């Protein structure tokens, strides 16, 4: 019963996020808005309910299954992607390098701030 309560909370916050994005015409995915609201709620609550923790742990255990549809989509549209392989590879490489660099800079700033 705890898992059902936890998954209901997750879906409820996703629904609230979808509604806010739709009604507010926000340029943001609804689940991202819902997760931000859930994050704020957990900070204000100063704790994680056991039911939510159990549901999240169960979902994370099956996270790899969520990549199957993306992999099937890539294989299905491989002919369309093949023509733009250079741009896709460049975007992936540059995106990864920029992310690594910004993460390193942020880590340095946070370590300095902590001292």
Protein Blocks (a to p, Z undefined) as FASTA:
>chain_A
ZZmmmmmmmmmmmmmmmmmmmmnopabdfklmmmmmmmmmmmmnopacfklmmmmmmmmm
mmmmmmmmmmmmmmmmmmmmmmmmmmmmmmmmmmmmmmmmmmmmmmmmmmmmmZZ
